[in-house]
Amino acid sequence: MKRSLMGRLWPNLVAVVIFVFCVFPVYWMFATAFKPTGDIIAEDPVWFPTNATLEHFKTAIDADHFWTMVGNSVIVTVLAVVFSLIIGVTAAFALARMRFKGRRGFIIGFMLAQMAPWEVMVIAIYIIVRDADMLNSLIPLTLFYMVMILPFTLLTLRGFVAAVPKELEESAMVDGCTRMQAFRRVILPLLAPGLMSTSLFGFITAWNEFPLALVLNKEAEAKTLPIWLSSFQTAFGDDWGATMAAASLFAVPILVLFVFLQRRAVAGLTDGAVKG
Amino acid sequence: MTVQKTERPPSGPTEVQTPEGGPRPSDPRKEPRRLAGLTPYLLLAPAIVATLLLLGWPLVNNGILSFQNLNMRQFILHLTEWNGFDNYKDVLTGEDFWRVTGRSVVFTAVNVVLIMALGTLVGLLLARLGRKMRTFLLLGLVLAWAMPVVAASTVYQWLFAQRFGVVNWILAKIGFESMADHDWLATQYSTFFVVLLLIVWMSIPFVAINLYAATTTIPKELYEAAALDGAGAIKQFTQVTLPYLKPFLYATTFLEIIWVFKAFVQVFTINEGGPDRLTEILPVYAYIEGMGNQHFGMGAAIALLTIIILLAITSFYLRIVLKQEEDEL
């Protein structure tokens, strides 16, 4: 009896320890962002922001060009995701539904492209963009982000298209639709959840991208938020309150998206497990 | 990079497809045969053109640059000076490259071993927990997983800050008085320790959550059969769980190797490869040599050598993935 009680207790204890390890940095970011500076530099840490203040968020938002950079990040991210969805869904349809020469080769090619070493190619990309006279522009960033998320979008959507029963499409065609119409009216609506999760993953990649943005857009007007955040500490010295407020502002959209998305992803995985 | 983490995401149940074999008799509108044959290529064209242009061209360009003597002067004057294999000769005969490569390999190995071991343990723990506790732990894992890498690295700088950093405070409290004012980013190993902790923290959720999801697909009968044969908990693990999860563990390990090997952002944002360039791993080394010191040709040569190493790792990974998806392709 005693053993089974212990046997039930220890996994829960370990789980609590792991939970704290996972969550503490995230908690500490938010907690610091809300603490008055006096509490942040107290001799003993103040574990909970009892005298919560918004002054650090104000400092972060009042920083030069903050809203320009928010705008830049939003534009680049949204456009990259939209373009890659448009290009990706048509290609996914071909790869999932048609048989043609080289199909397997294309799939392997995109799998390889998914592992592309973007971190290492910054020098070559920098020279190309400079020669095209496009440094400090949002266009190259948008295009590169689009291609960065394209293989993932395309390969994932391929799975979603393949999961739509072929009969639906065929019966639409019997009812007089062309193949394209059948795709648009029957398959596309059914792909909505797939489009949703792939675009969220794409959004996260583009929103977070660091090396290319660092190299290509050095002028404040053309910077994106990750670069702003990483240079924040240099600009504000040891103003940890403002830095953590900035980090919180940057992270919140992703944290919200991810928690929402994770439920879908896990549901999708278990669905696949049950049906597969 | 964080996001590529979600490599095998909610792709629904995929069905084995039947060959297309041209228009069927039941199709009401038969497209002209020749056009129908071209359709898949037309649908694929935008994706292929974009990828070749924006991924292929930088790769080729990197190769071209690596055979050029391209420093600040040539860069400003737009000069093209070919120097054959000089960059490679310099890189491969110099000490730095081999030192950085060795460091990258050890760094990757330590990270991946920790990530896989701890991630697997947490995944198995998830499977053992009750429903409420599991949801609770999953929430924690998802929060760590979701933290954007630049935000996370800023937080880690704050956790390990010399003054008022909470880690130093705790260490001093539990008896390591000398740690009260410790500067973590002053030496090579302690900087690597902070980076390592950051990477392990960010990576465990992916392994744990996916491993847990994989364990839920193991048929219960296998355990029952093993129990009938008198296998204990450990034996059940080594003889049922492990073999069943083997393909998954292989693929995940390779993915983690690739990701950690390329971990530019974590290393760069924590301390830009410092102190004294002692925490540069290959991608950071290529960046600092190429962009920072403006030896663009040299940087491109280092980048190409890094890509070759990555390609070797990737091809192993692809072979496994392709084997798994054989019937799906």
Boltz contact constraints between the chains, C-beta under 6 A:
constraints:
  - contact:
      token1: [A, 11]
      token2: [B, 125]
      max_distance: 6.0
  - contact:
      token1: [A, 11]
      token2: [B, 128]
      max_distance: 6.0
  - contact:
      token1: [A, 11]
      token2: [B, 129]
      max_distance: 6.0
  - contact:
      token1: [A, 12]
      token2: [B, 133]
      max_distance: 6.0
  - contact:
      token1: [A, 15]
      token2: [B, 129]
      max_distance: 6.0
  - contact:
      token1: [A, 15]
      token2: [B, 133]
      max_distance: 6.0
  - contact:
      token1: [A, 15]
      token2: [B, 137]
      max_distance: 6.0
  - contact:
      token1: [A, 18]
      token2: [B, 122]
      max_distance: 6.0
  - contact:
      token1: [A, 19]
      token2: [B, 137]
      max_distance: 6.0
  - contact:
      token1: [A, 19]
      token2: [B, 140]
      max_distance: 6.0
  - contact:
      token1: [A, 22]
      token2: [B, 140]
      max_distance: 6.0
  - contact:
      token1: [A, 22]
      token2: [B, 141]
      max_distance: 6.0
  - contact:
      token1: [A, 22]
      token2: [B, 144]
      max_distance: 6.0
  - contact:
      token1: [A, 23]
      token2: [B, 140]
      max_distance: 6.0
  - contact:
      token1: [A, 23]
      token2: [B, 143]
      max_distance: 6.0
  - contact:
      token1: [A, 25]
      token2: [B, 155]
      max_distance: 6.0
  - contact:
      token1: [A, 26]
      token2: [B, 143]
      max_distance: 6.0
  - contact:
      token1: [A, 26]
      token2: [B, 147]
      max_distance: 6.0
  - contact:
      token1: [A, 29]
      token2: [B, 155]
      max_distance: 6.0
  - contact:
      token1: [A, 41]
      token2: [B, 164]
      max_distance: 6.0
  - contact:
      token1: [A, 45]
      token2: [B, 166]
      max_distance: 6.0
  - contact:
      token1: [A, 45]
      token2: [B, 169]
      max_distance: 6.0
  - contact:
      token1: [A, 87]
      token2: [B, 46]
      max_distance: 6.0
  - contact:
      token1: [A, 87]
      token2: [B, 47]
      max_distance: 6.0
  - contact:
      token1: [A, 90]
      token2: [B, 43]
      max_distance: 6.0
  - contact:
      token1: [A, 91]
      token2: [B, 43]
      max_distance: 6.0
  - contact:
      token1: [A, 91]
      token2: [B, 44]
      max_distance: 6.0
  - contact:
      token1: [A, 91]
      token2: [B, 47]
      max_distance: 6.0
  - contact:
      token1: [A, 94]
      token2: [B, 40]
      max_distance: 6.0
  - contact:
      token1: [A, 94]
      token2: [B, 43]
      max_distance: 6.0
  - contact:
      token1: [A, 94]
      token2: [B, 44]
      max_distance: 6.0
  - contact:
      token1: [A, 98]
      token2: [B, 20]
      max_distance: 6.0
  - contact:
      token1: [A, 98]
      token2: [B, 40]
      max_distance: 6.0
  - contact:
      token1: [A, 99]
      token2: [B, 19]
      max_distance: 6.0
  - contact:
      token1: [A, 99]
      token2: [B, 20]
      max_distance: 6.0
  - contact:
      token1: [A, 100]
      token2: [B, 40]
      max_distance: 6.0
  - contact:
      token1: [A, 104]
      token2: [B, 329]
      max_distance: 6.0
  - contact:
      token1: [A, 113]
      token2: [B, 51]
      max_distance: 6.0
  - contact:
      token1: [A, 113]
      token2: [B, 55]
      max_distance: 6.0
  - contact:
      token1: [A, 115]
      token2: [B, 314]
      max_distance: 6.0
  - contact:
      token1: [A, 116]
      token2: [B, 55]
      max_distance: 6.0
  - contact:
      token1: [A, 117]
      token2: [B, 262]
      max_distance: 6.0
  - contact:
      token1: [A, 117]
      token2: [B, 307]
      max_distance: 6.0
  - contact:
      token1: [A, 117]
      token2: [B, 310]
      max_distance: 6.0
  - contact:
      token1: [A, 119]
      token2: [B, 262]
      max_distance: 6.0
  - contact:
      token1: [A, 119]
      token2: [B, 264]
      max_distance: 6.0
  - contact:
      token1: [A, 119]
      token2: [B, 283]
      max_distance: 6.0
  - contact:
      token1: [A, 120]
      token2: [B, 283]
      max_distance: 6.0
  - contact:
      token1: [A, 120]
      token2: [B, 286]
      max_distance: 6.0
  - contact:
      token1: [A, 120]
      token2: [B, 303]
      max_distance: 6.0
  - contact:
      token1: [A, 120]
      token2: [B, 306]
      max_distance: 6.0
  - contact:
      token1: [A, 120]
      token2: [B, 307]
      max_distance: 6.0
  - contact:
      token1: [A, 121]
      token2: [B, 58]
      max_distance: 6.0
  - contact:
      token1: [A, 121]
      token2: [B, 62]
      max_distance: 6.0
  - contact:
      token1: [A, 123]
      token2: [B, 290]
      max_distance: 6.0
  - contact:
      token1: [A, 123]
      token2: [B, 296]
      max_distance: 6.0
  - contact:
      token1: [A, 123]
      token2: [B, 299]
      max_distance: 6.0
  - contact:
      token1: [A, 123]
      token2: [B, 300]
      max_distance: 6.0
  - contact:
      token1: [A, 124]
      token2: [B, 58]
      max_distance: 6.0
  - contact:
      token1: [A, 124]
      token2: [B, 61]
      max_distance: 6.0
  - contact:
      token1: [A, 124]
      token2: [B, 62]
      max_distance: 6.0
  - contact:
      token1: [A, 124]
      token2: [B, 65]
      max_distance: 6.0
  - contact:
      token1: [A, 125]
      token2: [B, 58]
      max_distance: 6.0
  - contact:
      token1: [A, 128]
      token2: [B, 61]
      max_distance: 6.0
  - contact:
      token1: [A, 143]
      token2: [B, 54]
      max_distance: 6.0
  - contact:
      token1: [A, 144]
      token2: [B, 54]
      max_distance: 6.0
  - contact:
      token1: [A, 147]
      token2: [B, 50]
      max_distance: 6.0
  - contact:
      token1: [A, 147]
      token2: [B, 51]
      max_distance: 6.0
  - contact:
      token1: [A, 147]
      token2: [B, 54]
      max_distance: 6.0
  - contact:
      token1: [A, 147]
      token2: [B, 55]
      max_distance: 6.0
  - contact:
      token1: [A, 156]
      token2: [B, 11]
      max_distance: 6.0
  - contact:
      token1: [A, 159]
      token2: [B, 11]
      max_distance: 6.0
  - contact:
      token1: [A, 159]
      token2: [B, 14]
      max_distance: 6.0
  - contact:
      token1: [A, 160]
      token2: [B, 12]
      max_distance: 6.0
  - contact:
      token1: [A, 162]
      token2: [B, 14]
      max_distance: 6.0
  - contact:
      token1: [A, 162]
      token2: [B, 15]
      max_distance: 6.0
  - contact:
      token1: [A, 163]
      token2: [B, 12]
      max_distance: 6.0
  - contact:
      token1: [A, 163]
      token2: [B, 13]
      max_distance: 6.0
  - contact:
      token1: [A, 173]
      token2: [B, 28]
      max_distance: 6.0
  - contact:
      token1: [A, 174]
      token2: [B, 28]
      max_distance: 6.0
  - contact:
      token1: [A, 197]
      token2: [B, 10]
      max_distance: 6.0
  - contact:
      token1: [A, 201]
      token2: [B, 3]
      max_distance: 6.0
  - contact:
      token1: [A, 201]
      token2: [B, 6]
      max_distance: 6.0
  - contact:
      token1: [A, 204]
      token2: [B, 3]
      max_distance: 6.0
  - contact:
      token1: [A, 205]
      token2: [B, 3]
      max_distance: 6.0
  - contact:
      token1: [A, 208]
      token2: [B, 2]
      max_distance: 6.0
  - contact:
      token1: [A, 208]
      token2: [B, 148]
      max_distance: 6.0
  - contact:
      token1: [A, 210]
      token2: [B, 150]
      max_distance: 6.0
  - contact:
      token1: [A, 210]
      token2: [B, 265]
      max_distance: 6.0
  - contact:
      token1: [A, 211]
      token2: [B, 264]
      max_distance: 6.0
  - contact:
      token1: [A, 226]
      token2: [B, 150]
      max_distance: 6.0
  - contact:
      token1: [A, 229]
      token2: [B, 150]
      max_distance: 6.0
  - contact:
      token1: [A, 230]
      token2: [B, 150]
      max_distance: 6.0
  - contact:
      token1: [A, 230]
      token2: [B, 269]
      max_distance: 6.0
  - contact:
      token1: [A, 240]
      token2: [B, 158]
      max_distance: 6.0
  - contact:
      token1: [A, 243]
      token2: [B, 154]
      max_distance: 6.0
  - contact:
      token1: [A, 247]
      token2: [B, 151]
      max_distance: 6.0
  - contact:
      token1: [A, 247]
      token2: [B, 154]
      max_distance: 6.0
  - contact:
      token1: [A, 250]
      token2: [B, 151]
      max_distance: 6.0
  - contact:
      token1: [A, 251]
      token2: [B, 147]
      max_distance: 6.0
  - contact:
      token1: [A, 251]
      token2: [B, 148]
      max_distance: 6.0
  - contact:
      token1: [A, 251]
      token2: [B, 151]
      max_distance: 6.0
  - contact:
      token1: [A, 254]
      token2: [B, 146]
      max_distance: 6.0
  - contact:
      token1: [A, 254]
      token2: [B, 148]
      max_distance: 6.0
  - contact:
      token1: [A, 255]
      token2: [B, 146]
      max_distance: 6.0
  - contact:
      token1: [A, 258]
      token2: [B, 146]
      max_distance: 6.0
  - contact:
      token1: [A, 262]
      token2: [B, 142]
      max_distance: 6.0
  - contact:
      token1: [A, 264]
      token2: [B, 10]
      max_distance: 6.0
  - contact:
      token1: [A, 265]
      token2: [B, 9]
      max_distance: 6.0
  - contact:
      token1: [A, 265]
      token2: [B, 10]
      max_distance: 6.0
  - contact:
      token1: [A, 268]
      token2: [B, 10]
      max_distance: 6.0
  - contact:
      token1: [A, 269]
      token2: [B, 213]
      max_distance: 6.0
  - contact:
      token1: [A, 272]
      token2: [B, 13]
      max_distance: 6.0
  - contact:
      token1: [A, 273]
      token2: [B, 217]
      max_distance: 6.0
  - contact:
      token1: [A, 275]
      token2: [B, 13]
      max_distance: 6.0
  - contact:
      token1: [A, 276]
      token2: [B, 13]
      max_distance: 6.0
